[in-house]
């Protein structure tokens, strides 16, 4: 299953957290409300192993995906 949506890293220090052992981490994303459907699909994959690919989006992509 492929789920695609527009997101950004929030401008906060804790957007990317490394664990204390240095062998893992967590990423926090801000997602526009128009992309909530994709988040619901993503939630259905909780507990699964995911392949994550990050690609910088253009402003046109952002507007097309419902960004403000």
N, CA, C and O atoms as a GROMACS GRO file, in nm:
protein
  272
    1UNK      N    1   0.085  -0.118   0.000
    1UNK     CA    2   0.000   0.000   0.000
    1UNK      C    3   0.090   0.124   0.000
    1UNK      O    4   0.186   0.131   0.077
    2UNK      N    5   0.059   0.220  -0.085
    2UNK     CA    6   0.133   0.346  -0.090
    2UNK      C    7   0.041   0.458  -0.043
    2UNK      O    8  -0.069   0.475  -0.095
    3UNK      N    9   0.086   0.534   0.056
    3UNK     CA   10   0.012   0.648   0.108
    3UNK      C   11   0.099   0.771   0.085
    3UNK      O   12   0.215   0.774   0.125
    4UNK      N   13   0.043   0.872   0.021
    4UNK     CA   14   0.120   0.992  -0.012
    4UNK      C   15   0.045   1.114   0.038
    4UNK      O   16  -0.076   1.126   0.018
    5UNK      N   17   0.117   1.206   0.102
    5UNK     CA   18   0.056   1.330   0.149
    5UNK      C   19   0.164   1.435   0.167
    5UNK      O   20   0.283   1.404   0.172
    6UNK      N   21   0.121   1.559   0.177
    6UNK     CA   22   0.212   1.671   0.200
    6UNK      C   23   0.226   1.691   0.351
    6UNK      O   24   0.128   1.684   0.425
    7UNK      N   25   0.348   1.717   0.396
    7UNK     CA   26   0.373   1.741   0.538
    7UNK      C   27   0.497   1.829   0.552
    7UNK      O   28   0.571   1.849   0.456
    8UNK      N   29   0.517   1.879   0.672
    8UNK     CA   30   0.638   1.956   0.701
    8UNK      C   31   0.683   1.923   0.842
    8UNK      O   32   0.605   1.881   0.927
    9UNK      N   33   0.812   1.944   0.865
    9UNK     CA   34   0.864   1.931   1.001
    9UNK      C   35   0.825   2.056   1.077
    9UNK      O   36   0.850   2.167   1.029
   10UNK      N   37   0.764   2.043   1.193
   10UNK     CA   38   0.727   2.162   1.268
   10UNK      C   39   0.851   2.238   1.316
   10UNK      O   40   0.955   2.176   1.340
   11UNK      N   41   0.841   2.370   1.329
   11UNK     CA   42   0.956   2.450   1.372
   11UNK      C   43   0.977   2.442   1.523
   11UNK      O   44   0.979   2.545   1.592
   12UNK      N   45   0.993   2.321   1.573
   12UNK     CA   46   1.017   2.299   1.716
   12UNK      C   47   1.139   2.209   1.732
   12UNK      O   48   1.168   2.129   1.643
   13UNK      N   49   1.208   2.221   1.842
   13UNK     CA   50   1.330   2.145   1.864
   13UNK      C   51   1.304   1.994   1.870
   13UNK      O   52   1.390   1.915   1.834
   14UNK      N   53   1.186   1.955   1.914
   14UNK     CA   54   1.156   1.813   1.930
   14UNK      C   55   1.095   1.749   1.805
   14UNK      O   56   1.039   1.639   1.815
   15UNK      N   57   1.103   1.813   1.690
   15UNK     CA   58   1.047   1.755   1.567
   15UNK      C   59   1.117   1.623   1.532
   15UNK      O   60   1.053   1.530   1.483
   16UNK      N   61   1.247   1.616   1.558
   16UNK     CA   62   1.323   1.493   1.539
   16UNK      C   63   1.387   1.459   1.672
   16UNK      O   64   1.466   1.537   1.726
   17UNK      N   65   1.352   1.343   1.726
   17UNK     CA   66   1.403   1.302   1.857
   17UNK      C   67   1.486   1.175   1.841
   17UNK      O   68   1.441   1.078   1.780
   18UNK      N   69   1.606   1.176   1.895
   18UNK     CA   70   1.690   1.056   1.899
   18UNK      C   71   1.676   0.995   2.037
   18UNK      O   72   1.670   1.067   2.137
   19UNK      N   73   1.670   0.861   2.042
   19UNK     CA   74   1.657   0.800   2.174
   19UNK      C   75   1.789   0.806   2.250
   19UNK      O   76   1.893   0.835   2.192
   20UNK      N   77   1.784   0.779   2.377
   20UNK     CA   78   1.901   0.793   2.464
   20UNK      C   79   2.017   0.703   2.427
   20UNK      O   80   2.132   0.737   2.455
   21UNK      N   81   1.990   0.589   2.364
   21UNK     CA   82   2.097   0.496   2.327
   21UNK      C   83   2.157   0.529   2.191
   21UNK      O   84   2.259   0.472   2.153
   22UNK      N   85   2.096   0.621   2.118
   22UNK     CA   86   2.148   0.658   1.987
   22UNK      C   87   2.121   0.555   1.879
   22UNK      O   88   2.182   0.559   1.772
   23UNK      N   89   2.030   0.462   1.905
   23UNK     CA   90   2.003   0.359   1.805
   23UNK      C   91   1.863   0.367   1.745
   23UNK      O   92   1.812   0.267   1.693
   24UNK      N   93   1.801   0.483   1.753
   24UNK     CA   94   1.668   0.500   1.696
   24UNK      C   95   1.618   0.640   1.719
   24UNK      O   96   1.687   0.723   1.779
   25UNK      N   97   1.500   0.668   1.671
   25UNK     CA   98   1.445   0.801   1.690
   25UNK      C   99   1.300   0.808   1.647
   25UNK      O  100   1.240   0.708   1.605
   26UNK      N  101   1.244   0.928   1.659
   26UNK     CA  102   1.106   0.955   1.620
   26UNK      C  103   1.102   1.085   1.541
   26UNK      O  104   1.182   1.176   1.563
   27UNK      N  105   1.007   1.091   1.449
   27UNK     CA  106   0.988   1.210   1.367
   27UNK      C  107   0.845   1.258   1.382
   27UNK      O  108   0.751   1.178   1.376
   28UNK      N  109   0.828   1.387   1.403
   28UNK     CA  110   0.695   1.447   1.413
   28UNK      C  111   0.671   1.530   1.288
   28UNK      O  112   0.759   1.604   1.244
   29UNK      N  113   0.551   1.519   1.229
   29UNK     CA  114   0.517   1.592   1.108
   29UNK      C  115   0.391   1.674   1.127
   29UNK      O  116   0.299   1.631   1.197
   30UNK      N  117   0.385   1.790   1.065
   30UNK     CA  118   0.262   1.868   1.056
   30UNK      C  119   0.199   1.837   0.921
   30UNK      O  120   0.265   1.842   0.817
   31UNK      N  121   0.070   1.804   0.922
   31UNK     CA  122  -0.002   1.766   0.801
   31UNK      C  123  -0.124   1.856   0.787
   31UNK      O  124  -0.201   1.870   0.882
   32UNK      N  125  -0.144   1.918   0.669
   32UNK     CA  126  -0.262   2.003   0.650
   32UNK      C  127  -0.392   1.923   0.667
   32UNK      O  128  -0.396   1.804   0.638
   33UNK      N  129  -0.495   1.991   0.714
   33UNK     CA  130  -0.622   1.922   0.742
   33UNK      C  131  -0.681   1.854   0.619
   33UNK      O  132  -0.756   1.758   0.633
   34UNK      N  133  -0.649   1.902   0.501
   34UNK     CA  134  -0.700   1.839   0.378
   34UNK      C  135  -0.638   1.702   0.352
   34UNK      O  136  -0.682   1.631   0.262
   35UNK      N  137  -0.537   1.665   0.429
   35UNK     CA  138  -0.470   1.537   0.411
   35UNK      C  139  -0.501   1.439   0.524
   35UNK      O  140  -0.432   1.338   0.539
   36UNK      N  141  -0.604   1.467   0.601
   36UNK     CA  142  -0.639   1.382   0.716
   36UNK      C  143  -0.673   1.240   0.671
   36UNK      O  144  -0.642   1.144   0.742
   37UNK      N  145  -0.734   1.226   0.556
   37UNK     CA  146  -0.768   1.092   0.506
   37UNK      C  147  -0.644   1.004   0.495
   37UNK      O  148  -0.648   0.885   0.527
   38UNK      N  149  -0.533   1.062   0.449
   38UNK     CA  150  -0.408   0.987   0.439
   38UNK      C  151  -0.358   0.947   0.577
   38UNK      O  152  -0.303   0.838   0.593
   39UNK      N  153  -0.376   1.033   0.676
   39UNK     CA  154  -0.333   1.000   0.812
   39UNK      C  155  -0.414   0.884   0.868
   39UNK      O  156  -0.360   0.799   0.939
   40UNK      N  157  -0.542   0.880   0.837
   40UNK     CA  158  -0.626   0.769   0.883
   40UNK      C  159  -0.577   0.638   0.821
   40UNK      O  160  -0.572   0.536   0.889
   41UNK      N  161  -0.542   0.641   0.693
   41UNK     CA  162  -0.486   0.522   0.628
   41UNK      C  163  -0.355   0.483   0.694
   41UNK      O  164  -0.329   0.364   0.717
   42UNK      N  165  -0.271   0.582   0.723
   42UNK     CA  166  -0.142   0.556   0.786
   42UNK      C  167  -0.160   0.493   0.924
   42UNK      O  168  -0.084   0.404   0.963
   43UNK      N  169  -0.259   0.539   0.997
   43UNK     CA  170  -0.287   0.484   1.129
   43UNK      C  171  -0.318   0.335   1.121
   43UNK      O  172  -0.288   0.260   1.213
   44UNK      N  173  -0.378   0.293   1.011
   44UNK     CA  174  -0.409   0.152   0.991
   44UNK      C  175  -0.285   0.065   0.978
   44UNK      O  176  -0.295  -0.057   0.988
   45UNK      N  177  -0.171   0.126   0.957
   45UNK     CA  178  -0.045   0.052   0.944
   45UNK      C  179   0.034   0.050   1.075
   45UNK      O  180   0.150   0.010   1.076
   46UNK      N  181  -0.028   0.093   1.184
   46UNK     CA  182   0.040   0.093   1.314
   46UNK      C  183   0.092  -0.048   1.345
   46UNK      O  184   0.020  -0.146   1.328
   47UNK      N  185   0.215  -0.056   1.391
   47UNK     CA  186   0.275  -0.184   1.425
   47UNK      C  187   0.343  -0.253   1.308
   47UNK      O  188   0.411  -0.354   1.327
   48UNK      N  189   0.327  -0.200   1.187
   48UNK     CA  190   0.390  -0.258   1.068
   48UNK      C  191   0.525  -0.192   1.043
   48UNK      O  192   0.551  -0.082   1.090
   49UNK      N  193   0.610  -0.259   0.969
   49UNK     CA  194   0.737  -0.201   0.927
   49UNK      C  195   0.711  -0.120   0.801
   49UNK      O  196   0.648  -0.169   0.707
   50UNK      N  197   0.758   0.004   0.800
   50UNK     CA  198   0.733   0.095   0.688
   50UNK      C  199   0.863   0.131   0.617
   50UNK      O  200   0.969   0.138   0.680
   51UNK      N  201   0.855   0.153   0.489
   51UNK     CA  202   0.965   0.210   0.412
   51UNK      C  203   0.932   0.357   0.394
   51UNK      O  204   0.827   0.390   0.339
   52UNK      N  205   1.019   0.445   0.439
   52UNK     CA  206   0.993   0.589   0.435
   52UNK      C  207   1.088   0.654   0.335
   52UNK      O  208   1.209   0.636   0.342
   53UNK      N  209   1.031   0.729   0.242
   53UNK     CA  210   1.107   0.806   0.144
   53UNK      C  211   1.063   0.951   0.158
   53UNK      O  212   0.944   0.979   0.153
   54UNK      N  213   1.158   1.042   0.176
   54UNK     CA  214   1.125   1.184   0.192
   54UNK      C  215   1.173   1.259   0.068
   54UNK      O  216   1.288   1.244   0.025
   55UNK      N  217   1.084   1.338   0.012
   55UNK     CA  218   1.115   1.416  -0.108
   55UNK      C  219   1.066   1.558  -0.084
   55UNK      O  220   0.952   1.578  -0.042
   56UNK      N  221   1.150   1.656  -0.111
   56UNK     CA  222   1.108   1.794  -0.095
   56UNK      C  223   1.001   1.827  -0.199
   56UNK      O  224   1.018   1.802  -0.318
   57UNK      N  225   0.890   1.883  -0.153
   57UNK     CA  226   0.779   1.919  -0.242
   57UNK      C  227   0.790   2.065  -0.283
   57UNK      O  228   0.849   2.147  -0.212
   58UNK      N  229   0.734   2.095  -0.398
   58UNK     CA  230   0.730   2.233  -0.443
   58UNK      C  231   0.610   2.304  -0.381
   58UNK      O  232   0.522   2.240  -0.324
   59UNK      N  233   0.608   2.434  -0.392
   59UNK     CA  234   0.493   2.511  -0.343
   59UNK      C  235   0.367   2.473  -0.420
   59UNK      O  236   0.257   2.474  -0.364
   60UNK      N  237   0.382   2.439  -0.546
   60UNK     CA  238   0.268   2.395  -0.627
   60UNK      C  239   0.210   2.266  -0.570
   60UNK      O  240   0.088   2.252  -0.560
   61UNK      N  241   0.296   2.171  -0.533
   61UNK     CA  242   0.250   2.047  -0.471
   61UNK      C  243   0.172   2.078  -0.344
   61UNK      O  244   0.067   2.020  -0.319
   62UNK      N  245   0.225   2.170  -0.264
   62UNK     CA  246   0.163   2.207  -0.138
   62UNK      C  247   0.023   2.262  -0.161
   62UNK      O  248  -0.072   2.223  -0.092
   63UNK      N  249   0.010   2.352  -0.255
   63UNK     CA  250  -0.122   2.412  -0.285
   63UNK      C  251  -0.216   2.306  -0.340
   63UNK      O  252  -0.333   2.301  -0.302
   64UNK      N  253  -0.167   2.221  -0.430
   64UNK     CA  254  -0.249   2.116  -0.490
   64UNK      C  255  -0.302   2.019  -0.386
   64UNK      O  256  -0.415   1.970  -0.398
   65UNK      N  257  -0.222   1.990  -0.284
   65UNK     CA  258  -0.262   1.896  -0.179
   65UNK      C  259  -0.348   1.961  -0.071
   65UNK      O  260  -0.380   1.897   0.028
   66UNK      N  261  -0.384   2.086  -0.089
   66UNK     CA  262  -0.475   2.151   0.006
   66UNK      C  263  -0.408   2.235   0.112
   66UNK      O  264  -0.472   2.273   0.209
   67UNK      N  265  -0.280   2.265   0.094
   67UNK     CA  266  -0.213   2.352   0.190
   67UNK      C  267  -0.263   2.494   0.180
   67UNK      O  268  -0.320   2.535   0.079
   68UNK      N  269  -0.242   2.568   0.285
   68UNK     CA  270  -0.291   2.707   0.287
   68UNK      C  271  -0.177   2.805   0.280
   68UNK      O  272  -0.198   2.926   0.281
   0.00000   0.00000   0.00000
